[in-house]
Amino acid sequence: MPIFDMIAVGCGGGPSEDNLSCYLFKPHDARWNDGIIALEGGSAIGAFQRLLHSQPGIFGTEENSNTAAKVYSWITCFLITHAHLDHINGLVLTAGSSYGGSKSVYGSSHTLEDIEAIFSGRIWPRLASRNNDGSPLVLRPLTPNDEYQEIFRGVSVRVMPINHGQNDTSGTYDASAFFVRHDPTMREFLFFGDVEPDEIAQKPRNIEIWYVAAPKIVKRILSTIFIECSWPLGRASETLYGHLSPEHLEAELAALAAEVVAVQKRTRKADSEETAPSTGARKRQRGPQDTPSLDGALKGVRVYIIHCKDDLNGSYPGRAINHVIAEQVRARVDPRKLGVEIIAVDQGMQISI
């Protein structure tokens, strides 16, 4: 049974401004007009208008007369991974419009500080505040710990920091990964902001995400992951700019699979120790032949590829770059027999989680 319904209003990584990161979702048993969570705010009214023109019944068959402004008014809060413009452009441009009253914006303290800088009165008017002072946007920090914070009725989030390349002023630029939980069922999905490969990061952080995700996969409470793969194969490491390419995503998924296998092994060991008689038998030492297989470790897990950069040079004529990249990821991951399903996200796609 699905826990969430999601619509990809925008799923690209730029530079085209009409298809930037924005995903609307709600609990499966609720209606869209009961309230919407916006995961990222790159695209907004313009993308809504185009979506409603091509799929007029997308927000419910009885809602064929919906307008972009009406749908936008149903958004109660935004969940933002980081404050780069391709993730907040629509949020900023619509902040001064009276569509549905004040909206909460959740993110790490670092993300909210960057958003505050935009709403400083110079780049954009002062339309965001950390106080309930009537501002269109209310900034609400998420603390990076092992706790979940409720952001919507029955929906809670755990935030974890990830690397997104280097910043000239502060070193590593922080983005976020979100574990989004449906509280009534305790099931979750995992959503990455822009992310640097651990293989080239000065301080690897993705492995910390995989360490948290692995037990959830084993317990079958997490089976859906959204992760960027901005570039196609062959991109030089020094020009990734804090993003993934298929060869690096392959390595990340293998790292996740290894964590899952480790959890399974610990679980089996604990179960056997509880049931086995105490014989004092000496444990066999692990040898090279005991390297655990990753076959099927991620069976049942769906990985949605997002944030693919537009193919402005025409390197893949007649082919959508997100599908090219997804095919390249499959070609590298499938031979490893991890069991994971790789799916390219298209703009306007409806996703059941």
C-alpha positions in Angstrom: 0.0 0.0 0.0 1.5 3.4 -1.0 2.3 5.8 1.8 2.8 9.0 -0.3 1.8 10.4 -3.7 4.4 12.6 -5.4 4.4 14.7 -8.5 7.7 15.8 -10.1 6.9 19.5 -11.0 10.5 19.9 -12.0 13.3 17.3 -11.9 16.2 18.8 -14.0 19.5 20.2 -12.8 19.5 23.3 -15.0 20.4 25.5 -16.6 16.9 25.4 -18.2 14.8 27.5 -15.7 11.5 25.8 -16.5 12.5 22.3 -15.1 14.2 22.9 -11.8 14.0 20.7 -8.7 10.5 20.7 -7.2 8.5 17.7 -6.0 5.1 18.0 -4.5 3.9 15.2 -2.2 1.2 14.3 0.3 0.1 11.3 2.3 -1.6 8.7 0.0 -4.8 8.7 2.0 -5.2 12.5 1.8 -6.4 14.8 -1.0 -4.1 17.3 -2.6 -6.2 20.2 -1.4 -5.8 19.0 2.2 -2.3 20.3 2.1 0.9 19.7 0.1 4.6 19.5 1.0 7.0 20.9 -1.5 10.3 19.1 -1.5 12.6 21.8 -3.0 11.4 25.0 -4.6 13.3 25.4 -7.9 10.3 25.6 -10.3 6.9 27.1 -9.3 4.0 28.9 -11.0 5.2 28.6 -14.6 5.9 24.9 -14.3 2.5 24.4 -12.5 0.8 26.1 -15.4 2.5 23.9 -18.0 1.7 20.8 -15.9 -1.9 21.6 -15.5 -2.2 22.4 -19.3 -0.8 19.0 -20.2 -2.4 17.0 -17.4 -5.4 19.0 -16.2 -6.6 16.3 -13.8 -3.3 15.5 -12.2 -4.3 16.9 -8.8 -7.6 14.9 -8.8 -10.1 14.1 -11.5 -12.7 16.3 -9.9 -10.3 19.3 -10.0 -10.1 19.9 -13.7 -10.6 23.6 -13.1 -7.5 24.0 -11.0 -5.3 26.9 -11.6 -1.6 27.2 -10.8 -2.3 29.7 -8.1 -4.9 27.5 -6.5 -2.5 24.5 -6.4 0.3 26.7 -5.1 -2.1 27.9 -2.3 -2.4 24.2 -1.1 1.4 24.1 -0.2 1.7 24.4 3.5 5.5 24.0 3.8 8.7 23.7 1.8 11.5 21.2 2.6 14.8 22.6 1.1 18.1 20.6 0.9 20.3 23.7 0.2 19.9 27.2 -1.1 21.4 27.1 -4.6 19.1 28.9 -7.0 18.1 25.9 -9.0 16.5 24.6 -5.7 14.8 27.8 -4.4 14.2 30.0 -7.5 10.5 29.4 -7.6 10.2 29.7 -3.8 11.8 33.2 -3.9 9.8 34.5 -6.9 6.5 33.5 -5.4 7.2 34.6 -1.9 5.5 38.0 -2.4 2.3 36.5 -3.9 -0.7 35.9 -1.6 -1.2 32.3 -2.5 -2.5 30.5 0.5 -1.0 32.6 3.3 2.3 32.1 5.2 4.3 28.9 4.5 6.9 27.2 6.6 10.4 26.6 5.1 12.3 23.7 6.7 16.0 23.2 6.2 19.3 23.0 8.0 20.6 26.1 9.8 23.2 26.6 7.0 20.4 26.4 4.4 18.2 28.9 6.2 21.1 31.4 6.7 21.6 31.4 2.9 17.9 31.9 2.3 17.9 34.8 4.7 20.7 36.4 2.8 18.6 36.4 -0.3 15.7 38.0 1.5 17.9 40.7 2.9 16.1 43.6 1.3 18.8 43.9 -1.4 18.6 40.8 -3.5 14.9 40.4 -2.7 12.5 42.1 -0.3 12.4 41.0 3.4 9.7 38.3 2.9 11.2 35.6 5.2 11.6 35.5 8.9 12.3 33.1 11.7 9.4 34.5 13.7 5.7 34.3 13.2 5.5 38.0 12.4 3.2 37.7 9.3 6.0 37.2 6.8 5.1 35.1 3.8 7.8 32.6 4.7 8.6 31.3 8.2 12.1 29.7 8.4 12.2 26.7 10.7 15.5 24.9 11.3 16.0 21.2 11.3 18.7 19.9 13.7 21.0 17.3 12.3 20.7 14.5 14.9 19.0 11.1 15.1 15.6 12.7 15.9 12.7 13.2 13.5 10.8 16.5 13.4 7.2 16.7 12.4 6.7 19.1 9.5 3.1 18.1 8.5 0.3 16.1 9.9 1.7 12.6 10.2 4.9 13.4 8.3 8.3 13.8 10.0 11.8 14.4 8.7 15.4 13.6 9.8 18.1 15.7 8.2 21.7 14.7 7.7 24.5 16.8 6.2 26.1 15.8 2.9 28.9 17.3 0.8 28.2 19.4 -2.3 31.7 20.3 -3.4 33.8 23.2 -2.2 33.0 26.7 -1.2 35.6 29.5 -1.6 34.8 31.0 1.8 34.0 28.1 4.1 35.6 25.0 2.5 33.0 22.2 2.1 29.6 23.4 1.0 26.9 21.6 2.9 23.7 20.2 1.4 21.2 17.8 3.0 19.7 14.4 2.8 16.2 13.9 4.2 14.7 10.7 5.6 11.0 11.4 5.2 8.8 9.3 7.4 5.1 8.5 7.3 4.4 8.4 11.0 1.2 6.2 11.0 3.1 3.4 9.3 6.7 4.3 10.2 7.8 3.8 6.6 10.1 6.2 4.9 11.8 7.4 1.7 15.3 9.0 1.3 15.9 12.2 -0.7 19.3 13.6 -1.5 20.1 17.1 -2.3 23.1 17.7 -4.6 25.9 15.4 -3.4 29.6 14.9 -4.0 30.9 11.3 -4.3 32.6 9.9 -1.2 35.4 8.7 -3.5 36.7 12.3 -4.1 35.4 14.1 -1.0 37.9 15.4 1.6 35.6 14.2 4.3 33.3 11.4 3.1 29.8 11.7 4.4 27.6 9.6 2.2 28.7 6.4 4.0 27.0 7.9 7.1 23.7 8.1 5.2 24.1 4.5 4.0 24.9 3.4 7.6 21.5 4.8 8.7 19.6 3.6 5.6 20.8 0.0 5.7 18.9 -1.2 8.7 15.7 0.4 7.4 16.1 -1.4 4.1 16.6 -4.7 5.9 13.5 -4.1 8.0 11.6 -3.1 4.8 10.6 0.3 6.0 12.6 2.1 3.4 12.5 1.1 -0.3 12.6 4.4 -2.2 15.7 6.6 -2.8 15.8 9.8 -4.8 19.4 10.8 -5.7 21.0 13.1 -8.2 23.2 12.0 -11.1 23.9 15.3 -12.8 26.5 14.2 -15.4 26.8 11.4 -17.9 29.7 9.0 -18.0 33.3 10.2 -18.4 33.1 13.5 -16.6 36.4 14.4 -15.0 36.4 14.5 -11.2 37.6 18.1 -11.1 34.6 19.2 -13.2 31.9 17.4 -11.2 31.4 20.5 -9.1 30.0 18.5 -6.2 27.7 16.2 -8.2 27.5 12.5 -9.1 28.1 10.7 -12.4 27.1 7.1 -13.2 30.5 5.6 -12.2 30.3 7.4 -8.9 26.7 6.5 -8.3 27.6 2.9 -8.9 30.2 3.1 -6.2 27.7 4.7 -3.8 25.1 2.0 -4.4 27.7 -0.7 -3.8 28.6 1.0 -0.5 25.0 1.0 0.5 24.7 -2.7 -0.5 27.7 -3.5 1.6 26.1 -1.8 4.6 22.9 -3.8 4.0 24.9 -7.1 3.9 26.7 -6.1 7.1 23.4 -5.5 8.9 22.0 -8.8 7.6 25.1 -10.6 8.9 24.9 -9.0 12.3 21.2 -9.9 12.5 21.9 -13.5 11.7 24.7 -13.6 14.2 22.5 -12.2 16.9 19.8 -14.7 16.1 22.2 -17.7 16.2 23.8 -16.6 19.5 20.3 -16.5 21.0 19.4 -20.0 19.9 22.7 -21.8 19.9 23.8 -23.9 22.9 26.8 -22.6 24.8 29.5 -25.1 23.7 32.6 -23.0 24.1 33.5 -23.9 20.5 36.2 -21.8 18.9 35.0 -19.4 16.2 36.4 -19.9 12.7 38.5 -17.0 11.5 37.3 -15.2 8.5 39.4 -15.7 5.4 39.6 -14.0 2.0 37.1 -16.5 0.6 34.5 -15.2 3.0 34.2 -11.8 1.4 30.4 -11.2 1.5 28.5 -11.3 -1.8 26.4 -8.2 -2.6 24.1 -10.2 -4.9 20.5 -9.1 -4.3 21.4 -6.9 -1.3 19.2 -4.1 -2.7 16.4 -6.2 -4.1 13.1 -4.3 -3.8 14.8 -0.9 -3.6 13.9 1.7 -6.2 16.4 4.4 -7.0 15.0 7.5 -8.8 17.5 9.5 -10.8 17.0 13.2 -10.6 18.8 16.5 -11.2 20.3 15.6 -14.6 22.0 18.6 -16.3 20.6 19.7 -19.7 22.5 18.4 -22.8 23.2 21.8 -24.3 25.9 20.6 -26.6 23.7 18.0 -28.3 25.9 15.1 -27.4 22.9 12.8 -27.3 20.6 14.0 -30.2 17.0 12.9 -30.0 17.5 11.4 -26.5 16.4 12.8 -23.1 19.6 13.3 -21.0 17.9 11.9 -17.9 17.1 8.6 -19.7 20.7 8.5 -21.1 22.1 8.8 -17.6 19.7 6.3 -16.1 20.7 3.8 -18.9 24.4 4.4 -18.1 23.8 3.8 -14.4 21.9 0.5 -15.1 24.7 -0.6 -17.4 27.2 -0.3 -14.6 25.0 -1.4 -11.7 23.1 -4.4 -13.2 26.3 -6.6 -13.7 26.9 -6.2 -10.0 23.5 -8.0 -9.4 22.6 -5.7 -6.5 18.9 -6.1 -7.3 18.2 -2.4 -7.3 15.8 -0.8 -9.8 17.0 2.3 -11.5 14.3 4.8 -12.7 14.6 8.1 -14.6 12.3 10.8 -13.3 10.5 12.9 -15.9 8.9 16.2 -15.4 5.2 15.7 -14.7 5.8 12.1 -13.5 3.5 10.8 -10.8 5.2 8.6 -8.3 3.7 6.3 -5.6 6.0 5.7 -2.6 
